[in-house]
Amino acid sequence: MSRNAESTAFRSALDVIRAVEPRVADAIGAELTDQRESLKLIASENYASPATLLAMGNWFSDKYAEGTVGRRFYAGCQNVDTVEALAAEHARELFGATHAYVQPHSGIDANLVAFWAILADRVESPALKKAQARHVNDLTEADWFALRRELGDQRMLGMSLDAGGHLTHGFRPNISGKMFDQRSYGTDPATGLIDYDKVAEAAREFRPLILVAGYSAYPRKVNFRIMREIADSVGATFMVDMAHFAGLVAGKVFTGDFDPVPHAHIVTTTTHKSLRGPRGGMVLCGPELADQVDRGCPMVLGGPLPHVMAAKAVALAEARRPDFADYAQRIVDNAQALADGLLRRGATLVTGGTDNHLVLIDVSGYGLTGRQAEQALLDSGIVTNRNAVPQDPNGAWYTSGIRIGTPALTTRGLGATEMDATAELIHTVLSQTTAGTGPDGAASKAKYVLDPAVAEQVGKQAADLLAPFPLYPTVDLT
Ligand SMILES: *Cc1c(COP(=O)(O)O)cnc(C)c1O
């Protein structure tokens, strides 16, 4: 692929957009500039390839394609069938799954598809059988009301939010928390690690229909073989949400007990985090749940996004190439280098380190809240996000943690040397920032003081660090 083809493609696209609404074209161009200039350590973000991005901007967007490949409720879906089948095939091959459903628009949507597939399989189907009905429309009013009540009376056990679990794993602000009676398992306060005996104990007491594993902010591997044994011991369906670490599974960094696909009944993921694809979601499962999963649209999803499925097919094809395994290994090596660099400079890390793509700094050691640390780093050109730490005294809004991840910088090509330099920059900012006070002189959880000269100096150093690793080097918009 010549440098020229990609530049020409994006430049021409922007010219076409500019002719209609120039401010949109300008914003798209400005976004590229911003992404190029920031040291992006957001653990859930990445940079999709030009081919993946271009696969989304076309007339597939115009097509309705409710249904599944070869069985649509709309006519004329033969080309959508081609890309959906390709995306599913690449997903099955990449992850060694028997079934892949590539329609979910996001990770949250993938989880909803999975929850309702499990509910349909384990609650609705037996109820239909008992009533000797083939379809929910054939149930009597009384049986239908009883079924609805039963569907709403199921239990889920997932990882607690402050230990790194996700809002969609049964927490009240999310619809999953309104659907399920939820309990969570946390981590051992001494080590910060999942205590599988405690998970087993909670499962025995609570008897959940669904046991969920997966996280957004847990910096360690999870043993999915043990989790499956726990699920089996109480008759729970074992679901893994690998939204964050799907790239590490795809790249065979997580294998054996740490690969969720052979152990879980059902696996959900996003496609845009470490997997480096378009913004979207996906569900993998065995034959038992496949038919229910395929009902995701219109059960909980709006019409599929064929342009995004096309981009998923492209990104998954990329992830099947040997260099993706190398990329995945470098993500983890970089996270370890970053963790080591921070530890050597005296930072406190949740669990004392990492064995995946992310590091969680407990910034209370610097006398800061997560919110203060996040803003001070941002002032210095370093993009991170605040995140609760286990038993966080500052709650979910201010927090005491900073979550950093390496998938994006690894895509740019930064390595261990640059990670150590990044650790130095982070440590400099955090150790030079002090908590501010409110108008009454009391300690503030939001205000902070950082000498602008320090922020500027660190910002320059961050830019110098990025300079040898241009983002989208084949794309020149000038
Ligand atoms: C990011 C994430 C999601 C949600 O993904 P969206 O695409 O934003 O809906 C779900 N689960 C986990 C564990 C995540 O990290």
The ligand as a Gaussian input file, in Angstrom:
#p B3LYP/6-31G(d) Opt

LIG

0 1
 C      -15.687000      -1.128000      27.602000
 C      -16.423000      -2.231000      28.249000
 C      -17.766000      -2.487000      27.940000
 C      -18.604000      -1.547000      27.129000
 O      -18.235000      -1.353000      25.844000
 P      -18.996000      -0.254000      24.958000
 O      -18.547000      -0.564000      23.575000
 O      -18.564000       1.067000      25.443000
 O      -20.459000      -0.468000      25.133000
 C      -18.362000      -3.600000      28.492000
 N      -17.681000      -4.411000      29.307000
 C      -16.393000      -4.187000      29.665000
 C      -15.712000      -5.128000      30.587000
 C      -15.732000      -3.075000      29.143000
 O      -14.472000      -2.840000      29.518000

